[in-house]
């Protein structure tokens, strides 16, 4: 990462996710960053909040975020948290009791994406490190993003990762081989809970 984030930062941000979602689900109120927010967590940064259900185990329940550093990290975390719980179009909104009892939080703080530099699109796969890089694929108004943890979870190689990111963008799976398709990569530091409101640790990919 461009700037270090400690496990204490991870605990703070994951707790911020929990507080933001709890307040919104119970009172329909978007909180502000608390007064004790560390100054560096108010710097602009991309972030994604992923919610996973523990029953059944590790079932995705929502994932929303900011790919680019357009907002202060703490603010983007709060808004991503609320949207992951209530605004992911793939899922029904999370209920408060469900969130408290069966949902674990995963938070990814992103680096600024960089466009792949390969002269020929067929060489793009060689620039991707599975378990380290996430991808953004775009063409025209279509854009798809996959976090670094997705490829190891599905046991994809670099070409499969590129193809699935194209599909996420609503493109053909081989669209990454077209010079008109923009491909960017980024890295992330990932914090996750061991159980709902449990200990927070760094996720190893």
trRosetta pair geometry for C-beta under 8 A, 3 or more apart (Angstrom, degrees):
i j d omega theta_ij theta_ji phi_ij phi_ji
1 4 6.6 134 76 -96 115 30
1 5 6.3 -3 74 2 168 98
1 109 6.9 25 -119 106 140 109
1 111 5.9 -158 -128 -72 59 97
1 187 6.8 -138 -77 101 59 113
1 188 8.0 36 -84 -151 101 21
1 189 5.2 -38 -47 -27 134 117
2 111 5.8 126 -19 -128 95 93
2 112 7.2 30 -31 4 141 95
3 40 6.5 -156 153 -173 144 126
3 43 7.3 54 26 70 164 156
5 9 4.4 -115 -168 83 82 148
5 10 6.6 100 145 -51 107 80
5 109 5.8 95 -29 53 166 157
5 189 5.2 166 52 85 124 154
6 9 4.8 112 53 1 67 97
6 10 7.2 -122 106 -1 45 86
7 10 5.2 -47 -151 35 41 118
7 11 6.5 46 150 -21 67 98
7 191 7.6 141 -136 -116 58 115
7 200 7.0 156 -172 104 86 97
7 201 7.1 -15 -135 -128 117 45
7 202 6.6 -89 -94 -38 93 95
8 11 5.6 -47 -147 34 35 111
8 12 6.4 38 152 -21 64 104
9 12 5.6 -55 -150 35 32 113
9 13 6.3 25 156 -15 67 108
9 38 6.8 -77 -105 41 88 147
9 40 7.8 -52 -110 86 131 110
9 41 6.4 177 -145 -76 100 116
10 13 5.9 -58 -144 40 29 106
10 14 6.1 25 161 -15 66 109
10 107 7.1 166 -148 68 76 119
10 189 7.8 -111 -80 134 110 108
10 191 3.3 171 -153 -105 114 147
10 200 5.2 -177 126 143 104 128
10 201 7.8 47 119 -158 152 5
10 202 6.9 -135 -62 -75 166 68
11 14 6.0 -57 -141 41 27 107
11 15 6.1 27 158 -17 63 110
11 191 7.6 -133 -49 -171 38 144
11 200 4.7 172 -92 48 68 140
12 15 5.9 -62 -150 40 25 109
12 16 6.3 30 149 -25 63 106
12 37 7.5 130 169 -129 131 62
12 38 6.9 87 99 2 176 108
12 41 6.8 -96 107 -74 135 166
13 16 5.3 -49 -148 31 34 117
13 17 6.7 41 150 -22 63 97
13 41 7.0 -158 -74 -141 98 131
13 47 8.0 -135 -166 -146 136 142
13 73 7.6 -56 -108 147 123 110
13 74 7.6 -130 -110 -106 82 66
13 77 5.5 -118 -156 -133 94 157
13 107 5.3 -173 123 131 118 164
13 109 7.5 -73 -136 -59 177 114
13 191 6.6 116 70 52 115 147
14 17 5.5 -44 -154 28 37 115
14 18 6.7 36 148 -17 64 102
14 105 5.1 144 -152 98 92 132
14 107 5.6 -145 -82 -1 75 132
14 191 5.6 -119 -49 121 116 123
14 192 7.8 141 -103 -126 136 16
14 193 6.2 150 -174 -56 142 94
14 200 4.9 175 31 -105 156 139
15 18 5.5 -51 -150 36 37 113
15 19 6.2 36 153 -18 68 105
16 19 5.8 -53 -143 39 31 109
16 20 6.0 33 157 -21 65 109
16 33 7.4 -7 -137 -124 133 71
16 34 7.6 -136 -106 1 97 104
16 37 8.0 55 -91 -105 136 104
16 74 6.4 -111 -156 -148 163 83
16 77 5.4 50 105 120 129 133
16 78 6.4 -81 160 -73 106 78
16 81 7.4 -157 120 -33 76 154
17 20 5.9 -58 -145 37 26 110
17 21 6.3 17 161 -11 64 109
17 49 5.6 159 -124 -131 127 129
17 77 6.3 -93 -69 170 80 99
17 78 7.9 -155 -97 -98 45 40
17 81 4.2 -176 -140 -107 73 131
17 105 4.9 138 98 -149 144 147
17 107 6.1 -150 -40 -73 143 123
18 21 6.3 -60 -145 41 25 103
18 22 6.0 24 159 -18 63 114
18 105 6.4 -105 -59 -31 84 150
18 197 6.5 95 -130 -94 152 81
19 22 5.8 -60 -143 40 26 111
19 23 6.1 23 161 -16 65 110
19 31 6.3 -30 130 21 103 165
20 23 6.2 -59 -147 38 24 107
20 24 6.3 17 158 -14 62 112
20 30 7.3 14 -155 -148 93 61
20 31 5.4 -124 -107 35 69 112
20 77 7.4 171 -12 124 155 79
20 78 4.4 -175 -111 -140 145 73
20 81 4.4 94 84 83 131 141
20 82 5.8 -97 150 -50 108 87
21 24 5.8 -60 -144 40 30 107
21 25 6.0 22 163 -14 68 111
21 81 5.2 -111 -50 156 92 107
21 82 6.4 -178 -94 -90 61 52
21 84 7.9 -57 -89 71 122 95
21 85 4.7 127 -133 -41 113 158
21 94 7.3 -8 -169 81 126 135
21 99 5.9 -154 136 -165 129 152
22 25 6.2 -59 -140 40 24 104
22 26 6.1 3 167 -1 62 117
22 96 7.1 83 -134 -141 60 95
22 99 7.1 -167 -82 111 68 137
22 100 7.4 73 -104 -75 104 96
23 26 6.3 -70 -139 48 23 97
23 27 5.6 -41 -176 41 65 111
23 29 5.2 -72 156 74 103 94
23 30 7.7 123 105 -116 117 15
23 31 5.1 80 62 -42 161 110
24 27 7.2 -77 -114 60 15 68
24 28 6.2 39 -164 -120 57 27
24 29 6.3 -135 -95 58 51 43
24 30 6.3 31 -90 -83 106 55
24 31 7.9 -103 -48 -10 83 84
24 82 4.8 122 -52 -120 172 106
24 85 7.1 135 80 75 129 138
24 86 7.0 -110 133 -19 130 140
25 85 6.8 -86 -60 147 112 142
25 86 7.7 -174 -84 -64 82 115
25 94 7.1 -68 -93 97 137 89
25 95 7.3 121 -161 -170 132 31
25 96 4.3 161 134 -82 130 90
25 99 6.4 177 -11 14 167 150
26 96 5.8 86 -67 -112 80 144
30 78 6.6 100 -170 150 90 118
30 79 7.3 23 -149 -91 128 70
30 82 6.3 -43 -108 -54 93 161
31 34 7.8 -7 158 -57 123 74
31 78 6.1 -130 69 -142 84 133
32 78 7.8 -50 -134 -76 16 174
33 37 4.4 -7 166 -41 114 156
33 41 7.7 169 -149 114 136 106
33 42 6.8 149 118 -93 173 96
33 72 7.2 -66 -34 113 149 132
33 74 3.9 58 -106 131 128 137
33 75 6.2 -70 -38 -63 112 66
33 78 6.9 -127 -67 -31 68 133
34 37 5.5 139 66 -41 67 87
37 41 5.4 -119 177 80 95 118
37 42 6.1 99 123 -54 124 99
37 74 5.0 0 -150 -89 145 162
38 41 4.8 84 68 4 86 107
38 42 7.8 -158 98 -8 50 85
39 42 5.9 -61 -165 29 41 111
39 43 7.9 57 141 -34 64 87
40 43 5.6 -20 -165 -3 53 117
41 72 7.7 68 135 169 54 94
41 73 5.1 -104 -169 78 59 121
41 74 5.0 74 138 -52 99 101
42 72 4.5 -20 -163 -156 58 127
42 73 6.8 -118 -91 37 12 83
42 74 5.8 -27 -88 13 61 116
42 75 7.9 62 -135 -13 68 94
43 69 8.0 -23 142 -160 80 124
43 72 6.7 120 68 -135 10 71
43 73 6.2 22 69 -11 61 109
44 69 4.0 98 134 169 96 96
44 70 6.5 -168 -161 65 120 7
44 71 6.1 146 -129 80 86 14
44 72 5.9 -67 -82 -84 55 37
44 73 7.0 152 -148 -40 15 69
45 69 5.0 -17 -102 -114 22 98
45 72 7.9 19 19 -172 77 30
45 73 4.1 13 41 -83 114 102
45 76 6.9 -145 75 43 67 145
45 109 5.9 0 149 -163 137 94
45 110 6.7 155 169 58 85 68
46 65 7.0 71 176 151 81 111
46 66 5.1 -146 -137 106 63 79
46 67 5.3 -17 -140 163 133 21
46 68 5.4 13 -78 -62 112 4
46 69 5.4 -80 -31 -60 71 60
46 70 8.0 58 -83 6 71 75
46 76 7.4 -121 -139 156 26 161
46 109 7.5 126 86 -170 61 47
46 110 3.5 -42 91 65 111 123
46 111 7.6 -23 45 65 116 16
46 112 7.2 140 -3 -93 119 45
46 113 7.8 47 -16 -26 164 88
46 186 7.3 -21 70 179 150 160
47 65 5.5 -136 107 -153 49 110
47 66 5.7 30 44 46 67 95
47 73 6.0 105 -41 -149 135 77
47 76 4.9 131 37 115 116 117
47 77 5.4 -45 121 -78 160 72
47 80 5.8 -142 103 2 98 159
47 107 6.8 -10 -171 -173 105 90
47 108 6.7 158 -157 85 55 57
47 109 5.4 -19 -104 -108 88 56
47 110 6.3 -152 -74 7 32 91
48 63 6.4 21 175 -174 111 89
48 64 7.1 -175 -148 100 75 25
48 65 2.9 -81 -102 -43 64 158
48 66 7.5 -158 -70 33 58 48
48 67 8.0 29 -61 -81 102 55
48 80 6.4 -155 -140 -169 30 145
48 107 7.4 168 85 -153 52 46
48 108 4.5 1 53 55 96 107
48 110 6.9 69 -8 -39 91 116
48 147 6.0 -123 60 -82 157 126
48 188 7.7 -34 29 -127 107 149
49 62 7.8 -1 110 114 91 97
49 63 7.1 -169 93 -138 50 51
49 64 6.3 -7 56 62 89 69
49 65 6.1 155 11 -79 60 91
49 77 6.8 107 -60 -154 116 62
49 80 4.2 143 4 127 109 106
49 81 4.8 -179 -116 -84 175 57
49 83 7.9 127 54 63 119 83
49 84 4.4 -120 97 -17 105 152
49 105 7.0 -38 -160 -156 93 94
49 106 7.5 138 -164 79 46 56
49 107 5.7 -13 -108 -106 67 77
50 60 7.2 -65 -167 -133 99 90
50 62 7.4 171 -152 93 41 55
50 63 4.4 4 -110 -106 76 99
50 84 6.9 -145 -102 -146 19 143
50 105 7.6 128 76 -166 57 47
50 106 4.1 -22 68 69 106 106
50 107 7.5 -161 26 -72 75 32
50 108 7.1 47 -7 -9 109 105
50 147 7.5 -81 -52 2 135 162
51 60 7.6 93 81 -167 60 55
51 61 4.3 -71 111 75 100 104
51 62 4.4 19 41 53 116 92
51 63 7.1 -153 23 -66 66 59
51 84 5.2 141 -10 145 109 117
51 85 6.3 92 -38 -83 159 68
51 94 6.6 -64 141 -64 162 149
51 99 7.8 -48 -152 -122 136 87
51 103 5.2 -8 -171 -169 104 119
51 104 7.5 152 -156 74 54 41
51 105 6.5 -25 -104 -104 68 57
51 106 7.6 -165 -74 26 23 80
52 58 5.3 -16 -178 -139 132 49
52 59 6.5 138 -163 63 74 36
52 60 6.0 -45 -106 -100 73 40
52 61 6.0 159 -116 7 16 97
52 103 6.9 144 73 -154 37 65
52 104 5.2 -23 66 60 93 91
52 106 6.4 44 -6 -8 111 115
53 56 6.7 61 104 54 112 47
53 57 8.0 -146 105 -127 71 10
53 58 7.7 -156 68 -73 57 1
53 59 4.5 -22 53 63 107 95
53 60 7.8 -8 10 67 86 7
53 61 4.8 110 -38 -56 90 121
53 98 7.8 -37 -116 177 105 105
53 102 5.4 11 -153 143 81 103
53 103 5.9 -40 -97 -96 55 68
54 57 6.1 -2 -165 -112 49 55
54 58 7.7 31 -111 -43 43 45
54 102 5.1 -137 42 -162 91 65
54 103 7.2 -143 -6 -77 86 19
54 104 6.1 87 -56 -20 99 104
54 195 6.9 37 -90 -139 152 72
54 196 6.8 -100 -11 -31 136 98
55 102 5.1 -73 29 -144 101 123
56 59 5.0 78 71 -32 86 126
60 63 6.4 -44 -162 -22 114 113
60 91 7.8 -141 122 -56 82 138
61 91 6.1 129 -172 -165 47 168
61 94 6.1 65 157 -85 122 112
61 103 5.9 -88 53 -120 161 110
62 83 7.9 178 172 120 121 55
62 84 3.9 124 130 173 112 70
62 85 5.8 167 70 -79 167 27
62 87 8.0 92 -154 57 123 53
62 88 4.1 -177 -137 2 82 143
62 90 7.9 170 -107 62 55 96
62 91 5.6 -111 -74 51 79 142
62 94 6.4 -85 -12 -36 139 115
63 84 5.8 20 -102 -129 16 106
63 88 6.4 79 38 -107 45 141
63 147 7.9 -110 -174 -15 138 130
64 80 5.2 -173 101 -155 85 72
64 83 4.0 -102 103 109 162 110
64 84 4.3 -149 25 -70 95 69
64 87 6.3 38 -69 79 160 101
64 88 5.7 -140 -47 -75 104 90
65 76 7.6 53 -162 164 70 105
65 80 4.7 30 -107 -133 56 135
65 84 7.8 28 -52 -64 69 111
65 108 7.2 -34 -100 64 164 99
65 110 7.7 116 150 -18 138 130
66 69 7.8 97 130 -94 117 24
66 70 6.1 -128 -172 38 126 100
66 71 6.3 -104 -129 32 170 107
66 76 4.5 -73 14 -155 145 126
66 79 7.8 59 -43 80 116 115
66 80 6.3 -105 -12 -67 85 119
66 110 8.0 -152 91 32 69 130
67 110 6.8 -68 -155 100 43 171
67 113 6.6 0 164 -26 103 130
67 136 6.1 84 -160 -91 144 138
67 145 5.6 -140 -92 -95 126 155
67 186 7.7 168 -168 1 84 159
68 112 7.2 46 -140 -133 70 73
68 113 7.0 -67 -91 13 80 105
69 110 8.0 -150 -59 85 80 96
69 112 6.1 -52 -4 -88 117 92
70 76 7.5 119 65 -87 76 126
71 75 4.9 -107 159 89 115 115
71 76 4.3 143 81 -60 113 96
71 79 7.5 11 99 25 165 137
72 75 4.4 78 66 12 92 109
72 76 6.7 -172 84 -8 42 88
73 76 5.8 -59 -142 41 28 109
73 77 6.1 35 156 -26 65 107
73 109 6.8 13 -143 -128 127 110
74 77 5.6 -51 -148 32 30 116
74 78 6.7 31 154 -20 63 102
75 78 5.9 -53 -153 32 33 110
75 79 6.5 21 155 -9 66 109
76 79 6.0 -59 -143 43 32 105
76 80 5.9 32 158 -19 67 111
77 80 5.9 -56 -140 40 25 109
77 81 6.2 31 157 -26 62 108
77 107 7.0 20 -134 -145 108 129
78 81 5.8 -56 -151 31 25 114
78 82 6.7 20 156 -14 62 105
79 82 6.0 -53 -149 36 33 108
79 83 6.3 26 155 -13 65 111
80 83 5.8 -61 -145 44 31 108
80 84 6.0 35 157 -25 68 107
81 84 5.9 -54 -146 33 26 111
81 85 6.5 16 158 -11 61 110
81 105 8.0 -4 -124 -133 103 123
82 85 6.0 -65 -153 41 29 106
82 86 6.0 -26 168 25 67 115
82 87 7.3 46 123 -2 71 114
83 86 6.6 -81 -128 59 24 77
83 87 4.0 -51 -152 49 70 127
83 88 7.0 103 149 -48 73 68
84 87 7.4 -12 -31 50 15 81
84 88 6.0 27 -145 -39 42 116
85 93 6.7 45 144 -161 66 76
85 94 4.3 -77 -158 35 81 122
85 99 6.6 14 -134 -96 124 133
86 93 4.5 17 -128 -128 63 109
86 94 6.9 -89 -65 31 57 79
87 93 7.9 34 -42 -98 36 90
88 91 5.1 24 91 34 110 99
91 94 7.8 25 127 -53 126 74
94 98 5.7 -139 -169 88 79 119
94 99 5.0 84 150 -67 124 101
94 103 6.4 20 -148 -64 139 158
95 98 4.4 86 62 10 86 112
95 99 6.8 -155 89 -12 41 87
96 99 5.7 -55 -149 33 29 112
96 100 6.5 21 158 -14 64 108
97 100 5.9 -59 -148 39 31 107
97 101 5.9 1 165 3 67 119
98 101 6.4 -77 -138 49 22 93
98 102 5.4 -52 -166 46 65 111
98 103 6.3 64 138 -28 77 110
99 102 7.7 -55 -79 52 8 68
99 103 4.8 -39 -135 33 48 135
99 196 7.8 143 154 -139 44 124
100 103 7.8 34 1 35 16 95
100 196 6.5 98 167 168 33 138
100 197 7.4 8 -156 -25 64 124
101 196 6.2 150 -179 53 10 171
102 196 6.5 -11 -23 -51 7 140
103 196 6.0 78 62 -101 46 108
104 192 6.7 48 149 -178 114 91
104 193 4.4 -148 -158 72 93 109
104 194 7.6 -127 -134 88 135 13
104 195 6.3 -95 -91 -148 115 18
104 196 5.8 -112 -79 -71 64 55
104 198 7.5 -28 -119 31 104 108
105 192 7.0 -173 99 -141 53 55
105 193 5.2 70 46 -7 75 118
106 149 7.9 -78 168 39 144 167
106 190 6.5 -1 -176 -173 96 102
106 191 7.3 169 -154 88 50 48
106 192 4.2 -6 -108 -103 81 99
106 193 7.5 -113 -66 17 55 73
106 203 6.9 32 -143 -47 107 148
107 190 7.1 161 83 -153 45 55
107 191 4.9 -9 59 60 96 94
107 192 7.4 178 20 -77 62 52
108 147 5.5 -168 -31 -143 176 132
108 148 7.6 166 -145 29 137 94
108 149 7.4 -135 -85 -3 133 117
108 188 4.1 3 -173 -180 103 143
108 189 7.3 155 -153 74 56 37
108 190 4.8 -16 -100 -101 79 83
109 188 6.2 146 69 -157 42 77
109 189 5.1 -12 56 56 101 89
109 190 7.9 -164 21 -77 66 38
109 191 7.9 37 -9 -1 99 100
110 113 7.7 -12 163 -50 122 78
110 134 7.3 -67 -124 45 107 143
110 186 5.3 23 -169 148 102 139
110 187 7.4 149 -152 83 57 39
110 188 5.0 -32 -95 -95 60 92
111 186 5.0 -175 68 -165 83 87
111 187 4.7 34 9 51 126 80
111 188 7.1 -131 1 -71 76 45
112 186 7.0 -146 104 -119 17 111
113 136 5.5 -17 -132 18 156 133
113 184 3.9 54 166 151 119 131
113 185 6.6 157 -150 76 80 21
113 186 4.3 -66 -92 -58 69 111
114 184 6.1 160 78 -156 26 87
114 185 6.2 -26 62 61 80 73
114 186 7.1 138 12 -82 69 63
115 182 6.4 -63 -125 -167 111 93
115 183 7.0 103 -154 79 68 51
115 184 5.1 -53 -90 -95 49 82
116 124 5.0 58 142 -137 160 94
116 127 5.0 141 -141 76 104 155
116 128 7.8 -36 -101 -56 127 86
116 183 4.8 -6 11 93 123 102
116 184 6.9 -151 -18 -100 73 28
116 185 6.3 74 -67 -9 87 104
117 127 6.9 148 38 -107 74 151
118 121 6.9 118 100 -105 121 19
118 122 7.9 -139 151 65 141 42
118 123 3.8 -177 -157 90 131 104
118 124 4.8 -136 30 -77 146 55
118 126 7.0 115 -90 51 130 100
118 127 5.9 -130 -41 -25 106 128
119 123 6.8 33 47 39 64 143
120 123 5.0 88 69 1 83 106
121 124 5.5 -20 -166 -19 51 117
121 176 6.4 165 -176 143 111 60
121 177 4.8 130 120 -153 129 37
121 178 6.4 105 -89 39 172 14
121 179 5.8 -128 -40 -73 119 57
121 181 7.3 72 -125 55 135 102
122 125 7.8 -37 171 10 44 100
122 177 6.1 35 -77 -132 67 93
123 126 5.4 -42 -176 24 70 119
123 127 7.4 68 136 -22 79 98
124 127 5.9 -59 -165 27 46 111
124 128 7.2 39 148 -23 72 107
124 162 6.6 105 107 -106 120 149
124 176 6.1 -126 72 163 151 109
124 183 5.6 52 -158 72 144 157
125 128 5.9 -61 -158 27 42 113
125 157 7.8 34 -168 137 124 93
125 158 3.9 125 -165 114 87 121
125 159 4.8 -14 -107 -68 145 73
125 162 6.1 -94 -88 -15 86 139
126 158 7.4 139 -59 105 22 166
127 185 7.0 -160 126 -8 104 148
128 133 5.1 -128 -152 67 73 146
128 135 7.1 -6 -121 -75 130 112
128 158 4.2 143 73 -137 120 113
128 161 6.4 -165 150 77 153 139
128 162 7.2 -157 -20 -54 161 99
128 185 6.2 -172 -108 -97 81 142
129 132 4.0 -2 102 47 115 123
129 133 5.1 113 53 -9 72 105
130 133 7.4 -56 -81 41 23 88
130 151 4.9 -123 -142 123 93 137
130 152 6.4 133 163 -64 96 78
130 156 7.1 -168 -124 88 127 73
130 157 6.7 -86 -56 -141 146 38
130 158 6.2 -121 -50 -68 99 72
130 161 6.7 -169 -100 -41 94 147
131 148 6.8 53 -179 170 17 101
131 151 7.1 -107 -46 83 49 109
131 152 5.0 69 -87 -59 82 126
131 205 4.1 163 -154 124 78 112
132 148 6.1 -83 131 -149 13 132
132 187 6.0 -31 168 -115 74 104
132 205 7.2 -180 -61 78 42 142
133 148 5.8 165 95 -109 16 99
133 185 4.3 -19 -164 -168 122 121
133 186 7.0 120 -156 59 69 30
133 187 6.3 -60 -103 -81 49 70
134 145 7.0 29 158 -176 115 85
134 146 6.1 -161 -160 98 83 57
134 147 4.8 -44 -113 -149 130 30
134 148 4.2 -83 -54 -48 82 67
134 150 7.6 81 -123 19 87 105
134 185 6.6 146 73 -158 45 64
134 186 5.1 -27 61 66 99 83
134 187 7.0 156 11 -100 88 21
134 188 6.0 41 -17 -13 130 114
135 145 7.0 180 94 -145 55 49
135 146 5.3 12 52 50 92 93
135 161 6.2 138 -11 150 143 103
135 162 6.7 -159 -143 -99 164 55
135 165 4.4 -68 103 -90 129 162
135 183 6.7 -30 -159 -163 102 89
135 184 7.1 138 -159 80 52 52
135 185 5.8 -29 -98 -102 60 70
135 186 7.9 -178 -74 23 18 75
136 143 6.6 -5 -174 -170 94 100
136 144 7.2 169 -151 87 50 46
136 145 4.9 -11 -102 -100 79 84
136 165 7.4 -155 -125 -174 11 131
136 182 8.0 -16 113 115 89 93
136 183 7.4 154 82 -157 55 42
136 184 4.4 -9 58 61 103 102
136 185 7.6 -165 20 -77 75 25
136 186 7.1 42 -12 -4 106 110
137 143 7.1 166 87 -151 50 51
137 144 5.0 -5 56 57 96 94
137 145 7.9 -173 22 -75 64 40
137 162 7.2 112 -75 -158 133 66
137 165 4.4 127 -6 130 123 107
137 166 5.3 -83 130 -82 164 56
137 168 7.3 117 45 63 113 97
137 169 4.9 -110 92 -26 100 144
137 171 6.9 -109 131 30 126 139
137 175 7.1 106 171 93 132 113
137 176 6.3 -75 -123 -85 130 94
137 181 6.3 -4 -168 175 94 111
137 182 7.2 152 -158 84 44 58
137 183 5.5 -8 -105 -105 74 74
137 184 7.9 -164 -71 27 34 68
138 142 6.6 167 -148 94 56 59
138 143 4.2 -5 -102 -104 95 85
138 144 7.6 -177 -73 22 56 58
138 169 6.6 -162 -96 -132 40 142
138 181 7.2 156 78 -164 38 66
138 182 4.6 -17 65 63 91 106
138 184 7.7 13 7 4 106 104
139 142 5.5 -5 63 61 74 104
139 169 7.0 98 23 144 87 141
139 171 5.9 84 32 -90 128 138
139 175 6.3 -103 -15 171 149 131
139 178 7.5 34 -101 85 142 128
139 180 6.1 68 -134 126 109 89
139 181 4.6 -46 -69 -110 115 73
139 182 6.8 167 -74 17 57 75
142 169 4.6 95 151 166 100 93
142 170 4.9 -121 -141 61 127 106
142 171 5.9 139 122 -51 148 95
143 169 5.5 -76 174 -125 9 103
144 165 5.0 160 106 179 116 63
144 166 6.7 161 43 -115 144 9
144 167 7.2 113 -125 76 171 40
144 168 3.2 129 -161 97 129 92
144 169 3.0 -107 -13 -51 105 73
144 170 7.1 169 -55 3 113 62
144 171 7.4 -122 -4 14 127 100
145 165 7.3 7 -127 -145 13 102
145 168 6.9 -116 39 126 31 141
146 150 4.5 -93 180 49 103 153
146 151 7.2 95 135 -44 128 82
146 161 6.9 -155 85 -167 146 84
146 164 6.5 57 -63 107 157 102
146 165 4.8 -111 3 -93 117 93
146 168 6.0 169 -53 -10 96 162
147 150 5.3 116 62 -21 70 100
147 188 6.3 -27 -159 11 94 157
147 190 7.9 97 169 -91 128 126
148 151 7.1 -54 -171 23 43 102
148 152 8.0 23 149 2 68 105
148 186 7.9 -115 -48 92 102 69
148 187 6.5 33 -58 -140 146 50
148 188 5.3 -164 12 31 120 105
148 190 7.5 -136 64 -40 109 127
148 205 6.2 -57 133 -92 104 164
149 152 6.3 -64 -160 46 47 104
149 153 5.9 48 150 -26 77 114
149 188 7.8 -70 -21 71 91 130
149 190 6.2 74 -49 -88 128 167
149 203 6.6 -9 -97 129 134 141
149 205 5.6 -131 -106 -104 68 111
150 153 5.7 -63 -150 37 30 114
150 154 6.4 3 163 3 68 112
150 156 7.7 2 124 22 79 131
150 161 7.6 126 95 -132 100 93
150 164 7.8 -151 137 109 127 138
151 154 6.4 -73 -147 50 27 93
151 155 8.0 -172 164 6 57 2
151 156 4.4 -95 -148 60 77 106
151 158 8.0 17 -147 -94 149 41
151 160 7.6 130 -137 90 93 96
151 161 4.5 -10 -101 -97 122 120
152 155 7.1 28 -165 -78 34 41
152 156 8.0 -83 -50 36 20 74
152 205 5.1 160 6 -174 156 87
154 160 7.8 -143 113 132 116 127
154 164 7.6 77 86 -58 161 174
156 160 3.7 -141 -156 97 97 118
156 161 4.7 133 122 -61 131 74
156 164 6.5 -82 -113 5 158 138
157 160 5.2 91 49 14 65 104
157 161 7.0 -119 103 -10 32 93
158 161 5.5 -53 -148 34 32 116
158 162 6.5 33 154 -18 65 103
159 162 5.7 -50 -149 36 34 112
159 163 6.3 34 153 -19 65 106
160 163 5.6 -53 -145 38 33 112
160 164 6.2 27 158 -15 66 108
161 164 6.1 -59 -146 40 26 105
161 165 6.4 26 155 -19 62 108
162 165 5.8 -58 -148 36 29 110
162 166 6.6 34 152 -22 64 103
162 176 4.2 -46 169 -6 118 173
162 183 7.0 -9 -133 -129 104 140
163 166 5.6 -52 -155 31 33 114
163 167 6.7 33 149 -17 64 102
163 173 3.9 27 -164 -174 97 98
163 174 6.8 -6 -113 -70 95 46
163 176 7.0 -103 -74 10 47 124
164 167 5.4 -46 -148 34 39 115
164 168 6.4 47 149 -24 64 100
164 173 7.4 11 -63 -131 35 98
165 168 5.3 -45 -149 31 37 118
165 169 6.7 35 150 -16 63 103
165 176 7.5 67 71 -66 104 126
165 183 8.0 95 100 -130 140 95
166 169 5.7 -60 -155 38 34 109
166 171 4.3 -84 -176 79 86 109
166 172 6.5 -29 149 88 129 38
166 173 5.3 138 78 -131 126 32
166 174 7.3 -138 88 19 173 12
166 175 4.4 156 -146 42 129 106
166 176 5.5 -115 -59 -32 123 90
166 181 7.4 -9 -110 -158 106 151
167 170 7.6 51 -178 -69 34 18
167 171 7.0 -102 -75 62 25 62
167 173 5.6 3 -53 -88 97 81
169 175 7.5 -109 73 72 126 149
171 175 3.8 -37 151 -8 130 162
171 181 7.1 99 -168 -115 167 129
172 175 4.9 129 62 -47 75 93
174 177 5.1 -22 172 17 86 120
174 178 7.8 97 127 -25 74 91
175 178 5.5 -45 -166 19 55 118
175 181 4.9 131 149 -82 88 152
176 181 5.7 -119 -109 104 34 145
176 183 5.7 57 -139 -73 97 136
177 181 7.9 47 44 35 29 133
178 181 4.7 87 72 -5 93 105
189 202 7.1 -54 -174 -135 88 104
190 202 6.8 100 76 -163 63 62
190 203 4.0 -46 103 43 114 119
190 205 7.6 90 27 -49 139 103
191 200 5.4 18 177 180 108 111
191 201 7.2 169 -149 86 68 22
191 202 6.3 -48 -99 -99 62 48
191 203 6.9 -167 -100 -11 11 91
192 200 7.0 167 86 -147 23 69
192 201 6.7 -29 63 62 71 68
192 203 4.8 61 3 -63 118 113
193 196 6.8 68 131 -101 149 18
193 197 7.1 29 -148 -13 145 9
193 198 5.0 115 -179 56 97 84
193 199 7.1 135 -151 75 62 36
193 200 5.7 -41 -91 -93 59 69
194 198 4.3 -94 63 116 84 135
194 199 4.9 19 9 58 123 85
194 200 7.8 -137 -10 -79 79 24
194 201 6.8 52 -53 7 96 110
195 198 3.6 81 54 -29 77 145
195 199 7.9 47 28 26 81 68
